[in-house]
Amino acid sequence: MFSFEKLSKRPKTFCRLTGLTLVEFSDLLDKFNSSWQVYINRKFLSKERKRAYGGGRHTRLLSLEDKLLFILIYTRIYPLLFVQGLFFGFEDSRACEWVSRLLPILDQACGFAHVRPRRGNGRSLEEILEEFPELVELGITIDGVERAKRRPKNPESQKREYSGKKKRHVKKNVVIANPQNRRILFLSKTRDGTVHDKKIIDEEGLTCKDPRLKACVDSGFLGLSIGNLKVVMPKKNTKLHKLSDSDKEQNRAISSSRVVVEHAIAGVKINRSVQDVYRNMTEGFDDLLMSVACGLHNLRVAHRQNA
């Protein structure tokens, strides 16, 4: 069975199973502890109880390290709950309970660590500029992320979630990344596969009053307008309008800037929970997995670039 005490003695295996080094794990553990205490106070201590907190059956995840290890392994390799239970020595129903309990706590811990991407309707891009002033010169990159999911049985859901581009049923998000360090700055709500990338951004209601900020996008965001944001898009070669050498050079410069967001998305999809075919049925669980994956990616970026 897995435990922090055993795996911490094998750092390479630990990193491959969790996606984090022991130093990164230790840093996240402090925030996870705070998030866990918030959960305990809200769920148990704030209510009148006939029996003191801590009574009843005892779990095999006694230590906080084992709890964090449990949920990190689940998001990193995304095993069946039956297999996840075997890893830690209990049945799959108990594993399902722990995943449902610990995943929101991990997401909140990423927020306490200031690595969770910004979210919410009506978000101002000036808030991001205050934290990362270098973006005035570097700009930002915007791109869509598609994640495969099981084919739904409902005909309406099949039509709503089918992506003609990927030829499969998907869930979608749009991310905004920092082109300097590949950090995910903003994550949209999770939407169905038929929703266009530009429509997702439009419905997020982003605002920008600073005309100095520019965004590199692909042709999927044609017609994008966010306040005074300057949108930079590569030009297309047509029969009537051939690209000049300067246009080709400009397209190469845009591509070299845009490739950073592709690297950021690849870093997020190190977590198999957002790479493999999504198979959970709980409403909102897909959005929570994506938020956690982006937060863990930002945590790795922050630690490893500082090192």
VOPA-302445 format. One line per field, with one value per residue: residue in one letter; x, y, z of N, C-alpha, C in turn. Coordinates in pm, whole numbers, plus 32768, in hexadecimal, padded with zeros to 4 digits. Atoms other than C-alpha are relative to their C-alpha. Example, Ala and Ser with C-alpha at 12.3 -4.5 7.8 and 13.67 -1.06 7.14 Angstrom:
<pts>
aa	[A;S]
n.xx	[8059;7FAE]
n.yy	[7F89;7F89]
n.zz	[8000;7FFA]
ca.xx	[84CE;8557]
ca.yy	[7E3E;7F96]
ca.zz	[830C;82CA]
c.xx	[805A;7FB3]
c.yy	[8078;806D]
c.zz	[8000;8049]
</pts>
This chain:
<pts>
aa	[M;F;S;F;E;K;L;S;K;R;P;K;T;F;C;R;L;T;G;L;T;L;V;E;F;S;D;L;L;D;K;F;N;S;S;W;Q;V;Y;I;N;R;K;F;L;S;K;E;R;K;R;A;Y;G;G;G;R;H;T;R;L;L;S;L;E;D;K;L;L;F;I;L;I;Y;T;R;I;Y;P;L;L;F;V;Q;G;L;F;F;G;F;E;D;S;R;A;C;E;W;V;S;R;L;L;P;I;L;D;Q;A;C;G;F;A;H;V;R;P;R;R;G;N;G;R;S;L;E;E;I;L;E;E;F;P;E;L;V;E;L;G;I;T;I;D;G;V;E;R;A;K;R;R;P;K;N;P;E;S;Q;K;R;E;Y;S;G;K;K;K;R;H;V;K;K;N;V;V;I;A;N;P;Q;N;R;R;I;L;F;L;S;K;T;R;D;G;T;V;H;D;K;K;I;I;D;E;E;G;L;T;C;K;D;P;R;L;K;A;C;V;D;S;G;F;L;G;L;S;I;G;N;L;K;V;V;M;P;K;K;N;T;K;L;H;K;L;S;D;S;D;K;E;Q;N;R;A;I;S;S;S;R;V;V;V;E;H;A;I;A;G;V;K;I;N;R;S;V;Q;D;V;Y;R;N;M;T;E;G;F;D;D;L;L;M;S;V;A;C;G;L;H;N;L;R;V;A;H;R;Q;N;A]
n.xx	[8054;7FB7;8003;7F9B;7F85;7FB9;7FDF;7FA3;7F78;7FE0;802B;8024;8083;8061;801B;8049;8088;804B;7FE5;7FBD;7F8C;8019;8000;8081;8065;7FF9;8037;8091;8038;8022;807F;8064;8024;805D;807D;803E;803A;807A;8066;8028;804F;8082;804B;8014;7FF3;8061;8084;8012;7FE5;8012;7F81;7F90;7FC3;7F97;803A;802C;7F9C;7F82;7FD3;7F72;7FBE;7FFD;7FAE;8020;7FAA;803E;8077;7FD2;7FC7;8071;8046;7FA0;7FF2;8079;8002;7F8A;8007;8090;8022;8085;800E;7FDC;7F6E;7FD9;8016;7F97;7F83;8000;8030;808F;8057;8012;8064;7FB9;7FAA;8057;801F;7F8B;7FE7;8065;7FE5;7F7C;7FE3;8019;7FA0;7F85;8015;7FF7;7F74;7FBD;8023;7FB2;7F75;7FFF;7FDC;8079;801B;8073;807A;8073;8033;7FE3;7F77;7FB1;7F76;7FA6;7FDA;7F8E;7F8F;7FCB;7FAC;7F95;7FF2;7FAF;8059;8015;7FA4;8004;8085;8037;8028;8083;8019;8066;7FD7;806C;7FE7;805D;8055;804D;8075;8079;806E;806B;7FE7;7FE9;7F78;7FA4;7FF6;7FCB;7F76;7FAC;7FA5;7FE2;7F70;7FBE;804D;8021;8047;7F9A;8019;7FA4;7FDD;7FA3;7F9D;7FA6;7F7F;7F90;7F9F;7F79;7FE8;8063;8062;808C;8030;8091;8041;808F;8058;8000;8074;8012;7FA8;8031;7FF1;7F88;7F9F;801A;807B;7FDF;7FC0;8064;805D;7FBB;800D;7F81;7FF3;7F76;7FFD;7F76;7FE7;7F78;8001;8020;8018;7FE8;8068;8005;8072;807D;8033;8018;8067;7FFC;7FF4;8007;7FE0;7F92;7F9A;7FD2;7FFE;7F9E;8024;7FB4;8048;8014;7FD7;8071;7FE1;8000;7FA4;7F8D;7FB3;7F7C;7F97;8013;8072;7FD2;7FA9;8058;8046;7FA2;7FEF;807A;8000;7F9E;803B;8076;7FDD;7FF1;807E;8008;7FAC;8047;806B;7FBE;7FDE;807C;802C;7FB0;8064;8051;808E;8031;7FC9;8048;8090;8044;8064;8051;8088;802B;8008;7F9A;7F83;7FA2;7FCA;7FA9;7F84;7FB1;7FCD;7F94;7F90;7FBF;7FBE;7F87;7F9F;7FC7;7FA8;7F82;7FBC;7FCA;7F8F;7F91;7FBE;7FB2;7F89]
n.yy	[7F88;7F82;7FA3;7F98;802D;805B;7FC2;7F90;8036;8016;7F7E;8006;8043;7FA3;7F98;8039;8023;7F89;7F8B;7F9B;8029;7FFE;7F74;7FC8;8041;7FC5;7F79;800C;803F;7F97;7FC3;806B;8008;7F91;8020;806F;7FCA;7FB7;8067;803D;7F9F;7FEC;807D;8047;7FB6;7F92;8037;8042;808F;8054;8045;7FA8;8017;8066;8081;8050;8053;7FBE;8019;801C;7F81;7FBB;7F87;7F9E;8020;806C;7FCA;7FB5;8062;8048;7FB2;7FDE;8077;800D;7F9D;8011;8074;8013;808E;8027;7FF7;8085;8004;7F9D;803E;8064;7FBA;7FD2;8067;8005;801F;7F92;7FA1;7FA5;7FAD;7F9B;7F9D;7FAE;7FAA;7F96;7FAA;7FC0;7FB1;7F71;7FD0;7FE9;7F88;7F8E;7FF4;7FBA;7F73;7FCA;7FF7;7F9A;803C;801E;7F94;7FAB;802E;7FAE;7FA4;7F73;7FF1;7F97;8028;7FAA;8049;8053;7FA6;7FD4;806B;801A;7F85;8018;8023;7F8A;800F;8087;8024;807E;805C;803A;8078;805B;8086;8062;807C;8068;803D;8071;7FDE;8008;804D;7FA3;7FC7;7F70;7FED;8027;7F93;7F88;8012;8035;7FA1;8026;7FF6;8075;8077;8049;7FAF;7FBD;7F8B;7F98;7F8A;7FA0;7FD5;7F90;8027;7FA2;8035;8006;8072;8069;8006;7FEC;7F8C;7FFD;807A;7FEA;806D;8075;7FFC;8072;8001;7FB2;7F70;7FCA;7FC4;7F70;7FEE;8018;7F86;7F94;8016;7FEB;7F72;7FC1;7F71;7FCD;7F72;7FDA;8018;8034;8091;8044;8090;8053;8067;8040;7FD6;8026;7F8D;7F94;7FA3;7FF1;7F77;7FF5;7F77;7FC2;8064;800B;808E;801B;807E;8016;7FE8;8077;7FF9;801E;7FF4;7F74;7FB2;8051;7FC9;7FC9;8031;7FC3;8043;8084;7FEC;7FDD;807B;8052;7FC2;801D;808F;8019;7FD0;8050;808A;8008;802E;808F;803F;7FF6;8063;8082;800D;801D;8087;8065;8043;8054;7FE8;7FA6;8030;807A;7FF1;7FE0;8068;7FE5;7FD5;7F97;7F7C;7FA2;8043;7FE8;7F7A;8004;8043;7FA4;7F97;803C;801B;7F80;7FD4;8050;7FD6;7F80;801A;8035;7F94;7FA2;803C;802D;7F8E;7FC0;8053]
n.zz	[8000;8005;7F90;8010;7FBF;805A;8081;7FEF;8005;808E;8038;808E;8008;7FC5;8062;8071;7FD6;7FD5;8054;7FAF;7FB2;7F6F;7FD5;802A;7FAD;7F7B;8008;8011;7F89;7FA0;802B;7FF8;7F72;7FE5;8045;7FB7;7F84;8026;801B;7F81;7FB5;8040;800A;7F82;7F84;7FF8;7FE5;7F80;800F;7F8A;7FEB;8020;8082;7FFE;7FDF;8071;8042;8021;8088;8012;8021;7F7F;8003;8067;8071;804D;8042;8074;805D;803C;8066;8069;8055;804F;806D;8057;8058;801C;8007;7FD6;7F6E;7FCC;7FF7;7F9C;7F7E;7FEA;7FDF;7F75;7FA6;7FE1;8070;805E;7FCF;7FA5;8055;803E;7F9A;7FE6;8075;7FFC;7F8C;8000;8077;7FE6;7F9E;804B;8051;7FA5;7FD8;806E;7FF0;7F91;802D;806A;8080;804B;8062;7FE4;803E;7FE0;8064;7FEC;7FCD;8041;801E;7FB3;7F87;8024;8018;7F7F;7FCB;8061;8050;8079;806F;8055;8070;8038;802E;7FD0;806A;7FE5;8051;7FCF;7FD8;800C;7FB7;802B;7F9A;8032;8051;7FAD;8036;8023;8086;7FF9;7FCC;806A;8060;7FBE;7FD5;806D;803F;8089;8017;7FC6;8024;7F87;7F9E;7FB0;7FAE;802C;7FB0;803C;7F9D;801D;7FC8;7FFF;8062;7FCA;7FA7;801B;7F93;8026;7FB6;7FFB;8030;8012;7FD6;8059;8058;8058;8074;8072;7FE6;8041;7FA5;7FF3;7FB3;7F73;7FCD;7FFD;7F91;7F81;7FDE;7FDB;801E;8006;801C;801E;808F;8016;7FF9;807D;7FF3;8078;800C;8083;8052;7FC0;7FB5;8060;7FD4;7F6F;7FCF;7F6E;7FDB;804A;801A;808B;8027;806A;803F;807C;807D;8053;808C;8059;808F;8029;7FAD;7FDA;7F91;801F;7FA7;7F7D;7FC1;7FD4;7F8B;7F91;7FD7;7FB4;7F7B;7FB5;7FE1;7F96;7F83;7FE1;7FDF;7F6F;7FC5;801C;7F9C;7F80;8004;7FF0;7F73;7FB7;8020;7FB9;7FAE;8058;7FE8;8069;807E;8026;8016;7F83;7FE7;7F8B;8020;7FA4;8040;7FD4;7FDF;806D;7FED;7F8A;8027;8053;7FA8;7FB1;8059;801D;7F86;7FEB;8066;7FD5;7F8F;8037;8047;7F9E;7FB9;8053;803D;7F97;7FE7]
ca.xx	[8000;806D;80C5;818A;8284;82DB;82D1;8394;84C4;84B4;84AC;84A5;8383;82D3;82F3;8274;8143;80E1;8178;8221;8375;8391;83DF;82AB;81DC;8253;81FA;809E;806C;806E;7F55;7E9F;7EA5;7DFD;7CF8;7CB8;7C7F;7B85;7ACC;7ACB;7A4B;7936;78D0;78EF;795A;785D;7738;76A8;771F;76BB;780F;795D;7A09;7AEC;7A00;7986;7A44;7BAD;7C3E;7D8A;7DD3;7E29;7F38;7F0B;802F;7F79;7E3C;7EF9;7FB8;7E6E;7DCD;7F0D;7F38;7DCE;7DED;7F45;7F00;7D7E;7D53;7C09;7B7F;7BA7;7D1C;7D37;7CA2;7D9C;7EB9;7E4F;7DAF;7C37;7B0E;7AAD;797B;7A5B;7B4C;7A29;79CD;7B30;7B58;7A13;7A83;7BEF;7BE1;7B30;7C20;7D4A;7CB4;7C8E;7DF4;7E6B;7DAD;7E59;7FA9;7F4E;7F7F;7E14;7DBC;7CCA;7B61;7A0B;792F;7985;7AF4;7BD5;7D20;7DB3;7DB0;7E9F;7F79;7F9A;802C;80FC;815E;8251;8121;8107;8238;820F;8097;7FBE;7F61;7E01;7DA2;7C96;7CBB;7BEA;7BCE;7B33;7A12;7939;7828;76E6;75B0;74C2;749A;7486;75C6;766F;7621;767F;77CE;784A;7978;7990;7AFD;7B60;7A53;79F9;7936;79FA;79F5;7A9B;7B4C;7C03;7D46;7E18;7F8C;80C0;81B0;82E0;82B3;8191;80B7;7F3C;7EAF;7D3E;7C5C;7AFE;79D3;79C2;78D9;7850;790D;782D;786E;7965;7AA4;7A51;78F3;7985;7A61;7942;7860;796E;7943;7AB4;7B0A;7C49;7C77;7DF2;7E3F;7FA8;7F45;7F45;7ED6;7F59;7E43;7E01;7CF9;7BF7;7BD0;7B87;7AC3;7B28;7AFE;7B4B;7B3B;7C7E;7D3F;7E10;7DD5;7EF6;7E9D;7F67;7F05;7E7E;7F04;7DF1;7DE5;7D9B;7E7C;7FCA;809C;81CB;8319;82D0;817E;8226;832B;8217;8159;8292;82BB;8150;8176;82AF;81ED;80B3;816D;819F;802E;8044;8163;8093;7F6E;805E;80D4;7F6D;7F29;8043;7F1F;7E6F;7D25;7D0D;7DC3;7D14;7BA7;7AD5;79F7;7965;77F1;77DF;7770;7888;7995;7A33;7A5C;7AF6;7BF5;7C62;7C86;7D5D;7E34;7E79;7ECB;7FC3;8063;8090;8126;8229;8276;82A8;8392;8460;849F;850A;85F5]
ca.yy	[8000;8165;8252;8393;82F2;81E6;82B8;83DD;82F7;82D3;843B;83E2;82EF;83EE;84F9;8412;83AE;850B;85F8;86BA;86A9;867D;87F1;8853;8757;87EB;894B;88DF;8813;894D;89E8;8899;8891;89E7;897A;8837;88F9;89DA;88A2;8805;8944;896C;87FE;878D;888A;8998;88AD;8828;86C3;85AF;850E;85C1;85ED;84C4;83B2;8298;81C4;8219;8237;81C1;8327;8397;8495;85D3;8569;842B;84ED;85DA;84B7;8402;851E;857C;8417;8415;8557;84F8;839A;8397;8225;816F;819D;8026;8048;8184;80C6;7FAB;80A7;8113;7FD9;8013;7FD0;80A5;813D;81CE;8249;82FC;83A8;8420;84A2;856A;85F4;8645;86D4;881B;8836;8815;891F;8A0A;89BF;8A2D;8B71;8BA1;8B68;8C75;8B84;8B4B;8C09;8D2A;8CDD;8D81;8E55;8FC2;8F8D;90B7;9074;9196;90B3;8FCA;90F1;915F;900B;8FE6;9145;90AF;904A;91B1;9169;8FF0;8FE0;8EAF;8D7A;8CEA;8B8D;8A84;8930;8800;86C8;8585;84EB;83B7;83BB;8415;833F;8467;84D2;8643;8629;8573;8692;879E;8708;8690;8744;873C;879D;8678;8588;8527;85A1;86A0;87A6;88F6;8A0D;8B46;8BA5;8CE0;8CA1;8D6D;8D4D;8D76;8C5F;8B8D;8BDA;8BB8;8D0B;8CD8;8BA9;8BC0;8AEF;8990;898A;888D;882C;88EA;8A3D;8B0E;8B8B;8CF7;8CCF;8C41;8D75;8E60;8DC2;8DDF;8F5A;8FB1;9124;91E3;935D;935F;9390;931E;91B3;90CC;8F64;8E62;8D7E;8C8C;8CA6;8C03;8D54;8E1E;8F54;8F45;9090;90C6;9238;92E7;919F;918E;903D;8FB8;8EA4;8E01;8E5F;8D5C;8D14;8D23;8D13;8E85;8EFD;8E4B;8E77;8F59;8F09;8FFE;8F56;8E01;8E87;8F1D;8DD1;8D1D;8E16;8DE4;8C69;8C70;8D38;8C63;8B18;8B6D;8B3A;89E5;898E;8A08;892C;8804;884C;884B;8701;8657;860B;84E7;8553;8660;859A;8447;8412;84B2;83AD;844F;849D;8599;86F2;87F2;86EB;8724;8897;884C;875B;8862;896D;8884;881E;898B;89DC;88BC;8923;8A86;89FD;8937;8A65;8B48;8A57;89D9;8B29;8BBE;8A97]
ca.zz	[8000;7FBC;80D6;80EE;81D9;80D7;7F98;8029;8037;7EBA;7E34;7CC1;7CEB;7DC7;7CB9;7BA7;7C74;7CEE;7BED;7D09;7DAA;7F22;7F49;7E81;7F43;808C;801E;7FAF;80EE;81C5;80F5;80E8;8264;8273;8174;8236;837A;82C9;8252;83B0;8452;8353;8340;84AA;85B1;8558;859E;86E2;8714;8804;87D8;87D3;8686;8638;86A7;85CA;84D1;8486;832A;82A6;8236;8397;834B;8283;81A5;8142;80F1;800C;7F71;7F2E;7E6B;7DB0;7D32;7CC2;7BF7;7B6F;7AE6;7AF1;7B48;7B6F;7CCF;7CFD;7CB6;7D89;7EAC;7E7F;7E8E;7FED;8075;806A;7F8B;7E5D;7F0A;8019;7F0D;7E61;7FA8;7FDF;7E7C;7E9A;7FEA;7FA3;7E42;7EA7;7FCD;7EE2;7DFE;7F26;7F91;7E37;7E74;7FC4;7F15;7E10;7CEE;7C8B;7B4A;7B60;7B11;7B0B;7A2B;79F9;7A51;7A07;7959;7A1E;7B50;7A9B;7A32;7B9C;7BF7;7AB8;7A3D;793E;786D;77EE;7715;76E8;76B2;76F7;762F;7616;75A1;75C7;766F;7613;76EB;7671;7730;7713;760E;76C6;769A;7689;7517;7578;7643;7523;7439;7537;7598;7444;73B5;723A;724F;732D;72AA;740E;753C;7607;7717;76D3;778E;7722;77D5;77E1;7815;786A;773E;781D;791B;788E;79BB;798D;79ED;79A3;7974;78E3;794A;78BA;778D;7697;755B;7468;750B;7444;74EB;74A5;7536;7676;769F;7648;774E;7859;7846;785F;7865;7811;7823;77F2;767C;76AD;76E4;75B4;7583;748A;740F;72F3;71E2;72C6;7374;7238;7299;7409;74C1;7633;7684;761E;75FE;74C0;7417;7342;724B;7132;6FCF;6EDC;6D82;6C77;6AFD;6ADF;6BFA;6C06;6D3D;6D1B;6DBA;6ED3;6F12;6F25;7016;70ED;70ED;7162;727F;72E7;72D6;73AD;74B0;7499;74BF;762F;7679;75CF;76BA;77E2;7778;7757;78BA;7937;7887;7943;7A29;7980;7A1A;790A;77FC;77FE;779E;78B0;7956;7A8F;7A9A;7BB9;7B42;7B53;7B91;7A3A;7A85;7BD9;7B43;7A46;7B52;7C28;7AFD;7AA7;7C11;7C2D;7AE3;7B65;7CA6;7BDF;7B06;7C35;7CE7;7BC5;7B21;7C6D;7C9D]
c.xx	[8057;7FF1;806F;8085;8052;802F;8064;8092;802C;7FD2;7FD6;7F78;7F93;7FD8;7FAF;7F6F;7FAB;8010;8047;807C;7FDE;7FFD;7F7C;7F8D;7FFB;7FC5;7F68;7FBE;7FD6;7F7B;7F8E;7FCF;7F9B;7F77;7FB5;7FBF;7F82;7F8E;7FCD;7FA9;7F74;7FA9;7FDB;7FFB;7F9A;7F73;7FFC;800B;7FE5;8081;8071;8039;8074;7FCB;7FD6;8073;807A;802C;8093;804D;8006;804A;7FD5;8053;7FC2;7F84;8028;803C;7F91;7FC4;805E;8015;7F86;7FFE;8073;7FEF;7F70;7FDC;7F6B;7FF9;801F;8097;8032;7FED;8069;8084;8009;7FBA;7F70;7FAF;7FE7;7F97;803E;805D;7FAE;7FDE;8076;8022;7F9F;801C;8080;801A;7FDE;8062;8086;7FF4;800A;8090;8052;7FE1;804E;8092;8011;8031;7F84;7FE3;7F85;7F87;7F91;7FDA;8025;808D;804A;808E;8065;802B;8079;807B;803E;805F;8077;8011;8051;7FA9;7FE1;805A;7FF1;7F7A;7FD3;7FDF;7F7E;7FEC;7F96;803B;7F88;802A;7F96;7FAF;7FB4;7F88;7F81;7F91;7F8C;801C;801A;808C;8069;8015;8044;8094;805C;8052;8020;8094;8049;7FBA;7FE4;7FB8;8066;7FC2;806C;8016;8054;805D;804B;8083;8064;806B;808F;801B;7F9A;7F9B;7F74;7FC8;7F69;7FC9;7F6A;7FB0;800A;7F7E;7FFB;8052;7FD2;8012;8084;805A;7FE4;7F83;801A;803E;7F9B;7FA4;8043;7FFC;8080;8004;8094;7FFC;808D;801E;808A;8003;7FD8;7FF4;801B;7F9B;800C;7F80;7F79;7FC2;7FEB;7F8C;7FFE;8016;7FEC;802C;806A;8072;8022;8011;805D;7FE4;804F;7FA8;7FF8;802D;7F8A;802B;800C;8066;8070;804D;8087;8066;7FF2;7F8B;802A;8059;7FAD;7FB5;805B;8014;7F86;7FFC;8062;7FCE;7F8C;8023;800F;7F80;7FEB;8056;7FBD;7F91;8039;8028;7F87;7FD8;8063;7FA5;7FA1;7F6B;7FC5;8039;7FB4;7F6B;7FBB;7F8C;7FAC;7F78;7FCF;8003;8069;8087;806A;8042;8063;8085;805A;803C;8076;807B;804C;804B;8080;806A;8043;805E;8087;804F;8043;807C;8077;8045;804F;807E;8067]
c.yy	[807D;804C;8065;7FD3;7FA6;8048;8072;7FD1;7FE5;807D;7FFA;7FBE;805B;806C;7FCB;7FE0;807C;8077;806F;7FC5;8006;808E;8042;7FC6;803F;808C;7FFC;7FC6;8068;8042;7F9A;7FEF;806D;7FE4;7F8F;8031;8050;7F9D;7FC2;805F;8010;7F83;7FC5;805D;8070;7FD0;7FC3;7F69;7FB8;7FB7;805A;7FDE;7F9E;7F77;7FB4;7FB1;8052;7FD8;7FDD;807D;8057;8085;805C;7FE7;7F93;8030;804D;7FA3;7FB7;8050;802A;7F8B;7FF0;8062;7FEA;7F8C;7FD7;7F6B;7FE9;8005;7F79;7FF6;8063;7FCA;7F97;8042;801E;7FA1;8009;7FF1;807D;8065;8064;805C;806F;806E;805E;805B;8077;8063;8051;8059;8094;803C;801E;807D;807E;8015;8045;8095;8040;8013;8067;7FC8;7FDB;8071;804F;7FCF;8065;8060;8090;801A;806B;7FD0;8058;7FBD;7FA6;8056;8030;7F97;7FE5;807A;7FED;7FDE;8077;7FF8;7F78;7FDF;7F7D;7FA8;7FBB;7F88;7FAA;7F78;7FA3;7F7F;7F9A;7FCC;7F8C;8031;7FF4;7FB1;8059;803E;8097;801F;7FDA;8073;8079;7FF5;7FCE;806F;7FD0;8003;7F83;7F7D;7FA8;805F;8039;8067;8067;8069;805C;8031;807A;7FE4;8072;7FCA;7FF7;7F81;7F8F;7FEF;8018;806F;8000;7F7F;801A;7F8D;7F8E;8000;7F84;8011;8054;8096;8030;8045;8094;8019;7FE9;807C;8071;7FF2;800B;8093;8042;8092;8026;8093;8030;7FE2;7FC7;7F68;7FC4;7F6B;7FBC;7F8E;7FBD;8028;7FD7;8071;8078;8057;8017;8093;8000;808C;803C;7F9D;7FFA;7F6C;7FEF;7F73;7FEC;8016;7F7F;8019;7FD6;800E;8091;8054;7FA4;8045;8033;7FC6;803A;7FBF;7F77;800B;8023;7F84;7FA4;8037;7FE4;7F6E;7FE0;8031;7FA8;7F72;7FEF;7FCE;7F6B;7FB2;8002;7F98;7F73;7FE9;7FE0;7F6E;7F95;7FB2;7FB4;8016;8062;7FDA;7F86;801E;8012;7F9F;8018;8039;8072;8088;805E;7FC2;8018;8089;8004;7FBD;805D;806F;7FCD;7FE8;8080;8034;7FB3;8021;8083;7FEF;7FCA;806E;805E;7FC9;7FE8;8074;804F;7FB1;8013]
c.zz	[8000;8084;7FEB;803C;7FA4;7F81;800D;7FFE;7F70;7FB2;7F6E;7FEC;8035;7F9B;7F8A;8025;801F;7FA2;8049;8041;8094;8035;7FDC;8052;808A;8002;7FF4;807D;8068;7FDD;8007;8090;8023;7FC1;8048;8081;7FE4;7FE8;8082;8052;7FC6;8008;8087;8079;800F;801F;808C;7FEC;8084;8022;7FD3;7F77;800D;8024;7F83;7FC2;7FD9;7F74;7FFE;7FD8;807E;7FF8;7F8E;7F82;7FA8;7FB6;7F83;7F97;7FB5;7F8C;7F90;7FA1;7FA8;7F8A;7F9F;7F9F;7FE2;7FF4;8019;8099;8042;8013;8069;808D;8021;8028;8095;8060;802B;7F81;7FAA;802F;8060;7FB1;7FBE;8063;8017;7F8C;8002;8071;7FEE;7F87;8013;8064;7FBD;7FAA;8056;802F;7F93;8004;8071;7FD9;7F8F;7F7B;7FAE;7F9E;8027;7FB2;801D;7F92;8022;8035;7FAF;7FEA;8048;8082;7FE6;7FEA;8083;803B;7FA6;7FA5;7F80;7F88;7FA6;7F85;7FBB;7FC0;803E;7F88;802B;7FA4;8043;8020;7FF4;8046;7FD9;8075;7FC2;7FAE;8054;7FBB;7FD3;7F76;8002;8034;7F98;7F9E;803C;801E;7F91;7FC1;7F72;7FE2;8031;7FDD;807A;805F;8063;805D;7FDF;806C;7FAA;806D;7FCB;8047;7FF9;7FA0;8034;804F;7FF2;8071;7FCA;8056;8012;7FC4;7FF7;803D;7F9A;7FB0;7FA8;7F80;7F8B;8012;7FC7;8066;8017;8054;8094;803F;800B;8079;8088;802A;802D;7FD6;8000;7FD7;7FD8;7F6D;7FE3;7FFA;7F7A;8018;7F7C;7FFE;7F77;7FB8;803C;804F;7FA4;802F;8096;8026;8097;8027;7FA6;7FE2;7F6B;7FDD;7F87;7FCB;7F80;7F85;7FAE;7F71;7FA8;7F6F;7FD4;804C;8033;8071;7FD0;8061;808C;804B;8036;807B;807B;8033;8051;808D;8058;802A;8070;8087;802C;802D;8097;8041;7FE3;8064;8089;8007;8010;8091;8056;7FEB;802A;805D;7FA4;8014;7F9B;7F78;7FCD;7FEA;8087;8016;807D;7FD8;805A;7FBB;803C;801F;7F95;800E;8075;7FE0;7FAF;8054;8052;7FA8;7FDE;807A;801B;7F98;8028;8076;7FD0;7FBC;8063;8045;7FA5;7FB9;8068;801F;7F94]
</pts>
